[in-house]
Amino acid sequence: MPEWPLTEASPREETLWADLWSKPQAVMWAELGQDLEVALFCRTLAEAERPDARADIKKMIRGYLDSLGLSVSGMLRNRWKIAPAAEVAALEARDEPAPRRRSARDRLKVVPSGEGA
């Protein structure tokens, strides 16, 4: 997990940051250098969770969900697929030893355009 790139994080932002960087999509965020975008999403989401949050803040959240591949439409737009847990378990259950420990990267696949979701 990268260092928090913004001014001091609130406890809620820190929790969101750690949770987001544990997701399979984090592999691509790191590769694409999206640390700042993820941090801005954390900050905006923490603000949107407040009872008095403005409607435009909530709309921004939808945009971040899509651009970061955290929504179904965002996953499709980015052409990302996450292997089902059963598929990952089947690979791990093989008798042959795994060459390395399974990671989020192993579950994330970029699908060439033209292939189904």
Backbone bond lengths (Angstrom), bond angles and torsions (degrees), N, CA, C in turn:
res aa  C-N    CA-C-N  psi(-1)  N-CA   C-N-CA  omega(-1)  CA-C   N-CA-C  phi
1 M - - - 1.448 - - 1.536 107.49 -
2 P 1.330 115.63 128.60 1.470 118.77 179.61 1.528 112.28 -71.02
3 E 1.313 114.91 168.35 1.457 120.73 176.31 1.519 109.65 -72.14
4 W 1.315 116.49 147.88 1.473 123.08 177.50 1.532 108.07 -62.95
5 P 1.355 119.04 121.75 1.463 120.69 -172.79 1.534 115.81 -90.49
6 L 1.315 118.33 -5.70 1.463 121.00 -176.46 1.522 111.14 -100.80
7 T 1.339 116.31 -175.84 1.457 120.16 173.74 1.522 108.09 -61.25
8 E 1.284 117.87 173.61 1.463 123.02 -172.91 1.530 113.33 -44.48
9 A 1.323 115.29 131.22 1.469 121.87 -178.56 1.520 110.52 -85.08
10 S 1.322 114.84 144.29 1.469 120.26 172.97 1.531 108.07 -76.35
11 P 1.331 118.12 164.05 1.472 119.40 176.84 1.537 111.49 -56.74
12 R 1.318 118.37 -39.70 1.469 120.95 179.33 1.519 110.82 -65.18
13 E 1.329 117.42 -41.77 1.472 120.91 177.88 1.526 110.77 -62.71
14 E 1.323 116.96 -39.11 1.471 120.35 177.94 1.526 111.04 -63.15
15 T 1.328 116.22 -41.16 1.467 120.59 178.64 1.528 110.55 -64.06
16 L 1.324 116.60 -46.47 1.468 120.90 178.98 1.525 110.56 -61.91
17 W 1.324 117.56 -43.48 1.469 123.58 -179.71 1.533 110.60 -57.44
18 A 1.322 116.54 -49.63 1.471 120.61 -179.40 1.524 110.92 -64.22
19 D 1.332 116.86 -41.67 1.460 120.50 179.63 1.525 111.42 -64.10
20 L 1.310 116.72 -45.79 1.466 120.09 -177.88 1.527 111.65 -64.12
21 W 1.329 117.80 -40.35 1.465 119.59 -178.58 1.530 113.02 -74.64
22 S 1.336 117.32 -3.72 1.471 119.67 174.34 1.530 111.11 -93.49
23 K 1.316 117.78 -4.30 1.473 122.18 -178.52 1.532 110.75 -82.16
24 P 1.336 117.24 153.73 1.469 120.12 178.61 1.531 113.59 -58.01
25 Q 1.330 117.71 -31.98 1.461 121.47 -179.40 1.528 111.79 -62.03
26 A 1.328 117.14 -23.15 1.465 121.66 -178.00 1.524 112.00 -59.21
27 V 1.315 116.69 -26.40 1.464 120.62 177.79 1.527 109.38 -58.96
28 M 1.318 115.83 -46.23 1.456 119.95 -178.76 1.527 111.53 -74.29
29 W 1.333 117.60 -35.39 1.475 119.34 177.97 1.518 109.88 -60.10
30 A 1.331 116.55 -42.78 1.460 120.62 179.50 1.525 110.23 -64.40
31 E 1.319 116.21 -44.09 1.462 121.05 -179.19 1.527 111.10 -63.61
32 L 1.333 116.66 -36.34 1.465 121.80 -177.52 1.535 112.76 -92.08
33 G 1.316 117.52 0.69 1.459 121.20 179.33 1.518 113.44 65.15
34 Q 1.323 117.37 43.62 1.458 121.70 -176.41 1.527 113.59 -96.64
35 D 1.310 117.71 25.37 1.467 121.31 -179.85 1.529 111.31 -54.05
36 L 1.313 116.07 -47.29 1.458 120.06 -177.46 1.527 111.43 -64.44
37 E 1.331 117.03 -42.10 1.466 120.15 179.45 1.532 110.92 -63.52
38 V 1.323 117.65 -40.25 1.467 121.03 178.23 1.535 109.74 -65.35
39 A 1.320 117.12 -41.60 1.464 120.54 178.99 1.534 110.73 -64.10
40 L 1.324 116.91 -42.70 1.465 120.13 177.91 1.527 111.01 -63.92
41 F 1.327 116.57 -35.91 1.465 120.03 175.48 1.523 110.27 -63.10
42 C 1.329 117.32 -44.72 1.474 121.29 178.37 1.519 110.47 -57.91
43 R 1.317 115.86 -47.94 1.468 120.59 -178.30 1.537 110.43 -62.93
44 T 1.320 116.84 -43.92 1.461 121.29 -178.64 1.522 110.86 -68.67
45 L 1.331 117.55 -40.25 1.455 120.75 179.07 1.527 110.67 -64.49
46 A 1.322 117.07 -42.39 1.466 120.35 178.15 1.536 109.93 -60.09
47 E 1.326 116.22 -38.46 1.471 119.97 177.80 1.532 111.10 -70.38
48 A 1.327 116.99 -39.29 1.468 121.30 -178.87 1.522 112.22 -67.59
49 E 1.319 117.59 -23.88 1.463 121.20 -179.93 1.530 112.51 -74.23
50 R 1.307 116.73 -16.38 1.466 119.81 -179.73 1.523 109.78 -67.93
51 P 1.332 118.36 144.43 1.470 121.47 -178.89 1.531 113.82 -60.31
52 D 1.327 116.73 -28.12 1.462 120.04 -178.13 1.533 113.01 -98.76
53 A 1.340 116.90 20.66 1.469 121.32 -177.33 1.527 111.02 -64.24
54 R 1.328 114.57 140.34 1.460 120.77 178.67 1.523 110.64 -73.69
55 A 1.323 116.75 153.31 1.468 122.31 -179.20 1.519 111.49 -63.04
56 D 1.333 118.50 -36.27 1.463 120.27 -178.47 1.529 111.64 -66.13
57 I 1.331 116.92 -30.08 1.470 120.41 176.51 1.523 109.56 -66.50
58 K 1.319 115.78 -41.27 1.465 119.90 179.52 1.529 111.13 -65.84
59 K 1.323 117.76 -33.97 1.471 121.28 176.24 1.528 110.27 -66.85
60 M 1.330 116.10 -37.65 1.465 119.74 178.41 1.524 110.66 -61.20
61 I 1.319 116.90 -36.43 1.466 121.28 179.99 1.526 110.11 -59.57
62 R 1.322 116.56 -44.23 1.475 119.65 178.94 1.521 110.95 -59.01
63 G 1.319 117.12 -40.64 1.464 120.31 178.07 1.522 112.29 -63.40
64 Y 1.337 116.10 -43.50 1.459 119.63 177.57 1.527 111.58 -63.48
65 L 1.339 117.04 -41.84 1.466 120.19 179.64 1.522 110.30 -57.10
66 D 1.320 116.51 -42.44 1.466 120.56 179.46 1.525 111.52 -69.47
67 S 1.332 117.06 -49.61 1.464 119.46 -174.71 1.530 112.34 -66.43
68 L 1.322 117.46 -29.39 1.465 120.47 -179.86 1.529 112.98 -91.91
69 G 1.339 116.68 3.59 1.461 119.72 178.57 1.509 113.21 70.77
70 L 1.335 117.39 27.65 1.464 120.97 -179.59 1.523 112.29 -95.25
71 S 1.311 117.93 -6.80 1.460 122.28 175.91 1.526 107.92 -113.23
72 V 1.323 115.69 164.50 1.467 119.78 178.59 1.529 109.88 -60.69
73 S 1.336 116.73 -45.97 1.469 118.73 -179.28 1.529 110.97 -65.21
74 G 1.325 117.22 -34.88 1.457 120.27 176.90 1.522 112.43 -67.00
75 M 1.326 116.35 -39.43 1.468 120.06 176.35 1.531 110.08 -62.39
76 L 1.342 115.64 -43.45 1.469 119.57 179.73 1.525 110.94 -65.03
77 R 1.321 117.40 -44.95 1.464 121.70 -178.67 1.527 110.93 -61.94
78 N 1.325 116.90 -39.49 1.465 121.38 179.21 1.526 112.87 -80.60
79 R 1.342 115.47 -8.21 1.476 122.45 -177.11 1.529 110.87 60.30
80 W 1.350 115.11 41.87 1.456 121.60 177.62 1.517 108.99 -103.79
81 K 1.331 115.60 141.45 1.463 121.93 172.87 1.515 107.96 -130.19
82 I 1.308 115.96 140.52 1.455 121.37 174.85 1.521 106.58 -109.54
83 A 1.300 115.86 126.63 1.459 120.09 -177.98 1.523 109.94 -61.73
84 P 1.339 117.43 138.39 1.467 120.17 176.32 1.530 110.70 -61.01
85 A 1.316 115.22 150.27 1.468 120.29 -178.58 1.524 111.38 -56.57
86 A 1.339 117.32 -36.69 1.464 120.81 -179.83 1.530 110.80 -63.10
87 E 1.325 116.42 -39.24 1.462 120.64 179.40 1.531 110.49 -66.14
88 V 1.320 116.37 -42.13 1.463 120.97 178.12 1.526 109.74 -64.39
89 A 1.344 117.09 -42.96 1.463 121.03 179.49 1.525 110.99 -63.54
90 A 1.340 117.12 -39.29 1.465 120.81 178.95 1.524 110.75 -63.29
91 L 1.320 117.09 -40.74 1.460 120.53 177.91 1.530 110.77 -64.52
92 E 1.325 115.81 -39.63 1.464 119.83 -179.31 1.524 112.40 -72.30
93 A 1.336 117.78 -24.65 1.457 121.80 -176.22 1.527 112.94 -81.86
94 R 1.317 117.42 -9.09 1.470 119.88 179.56 1.518 110.08 -58.66
95 D 1.329 115.40 150.18 1.459 120.60 -178.62 1.522 112.84 -67.85
96 E 1.324 116.43 -29.43 1.455 118.60 -177.91 1.530 109.83 -74.86
97 P 1.311 117.03 141.16 1.468 119.32 -178.68 1.525 111.20 -66.62
98 A 1.293 115.33 141.19 1.459 120.59 178.47 1.520 108.88 -69.46
99 P 1.332 118.15 139.98 1.460 120.10 -179.34 1.523 112.33 -66.06
100 R 1.325 116.66 -25.31 1.461 120.84 177.93 1.515 108.39 -158.23
101 R 1.299 116.18 167.96 1.458 121.78 179.83 1.525 110.33 -65.25
102 R 1.338 117.03 140.10 1.463 122.13 177.97 1.524 109.57 -65.64
103 S 1.300 116.47 142.64 1.461 120.28 -179.92 1.520 109.43 -138.63
104 A 1.313 115.74 175.50 1.465 120.93 176.87 1.529 109.81 -59.06
105 R 1.323 117.45 -35.31 1.473 121.38 179.59 1.531 111.03 -58.55
106 D 1.333 116.82 -35.74 1.457 120.64 -178.48 1.521 112.44 -67.77
107 R 1.329 116.73 -24.03 1.458 120.07 -178.49 1.516 112.93 -92.97
108 L 1.323 118.76 -12.72 1.451 122.02 -176.97 1.514 109.41 -98.60
109 K 1.309 116.17 128.03 1.454 121.34 179.62 1.526 108.39 -128.36
110 V 1.322 117.04 136.00 1.452 120.78 172.08 1.515 106.44 -92.15
111 V 1.324 115.77 125.95 1.461 121.60 -175.93 1.514 108.75 -97.34
112 P 1.346 118.04 127.28 1.466 119.50 177.03 1.529 109.90 -59.57
113 S 1.330 115.93 146.98 1.466 118.75 -179.38 1.523 109.45 -61.46
114 G 1.313 114.28 145.29 1.468 120.57 -178.44 1.506 112.73 100.96
115 E 1.342 118.07 -17.67 1.464 119.72 177.24 1.505 109.42 -88.23
116 G 1.303 117.16 153.91 1.466 122.45 -179.26 1.506 112.15 -67.44
117 A 1.320 115.07 164.61 1.458 121.75 178.77 1.470 106.80 -81.49
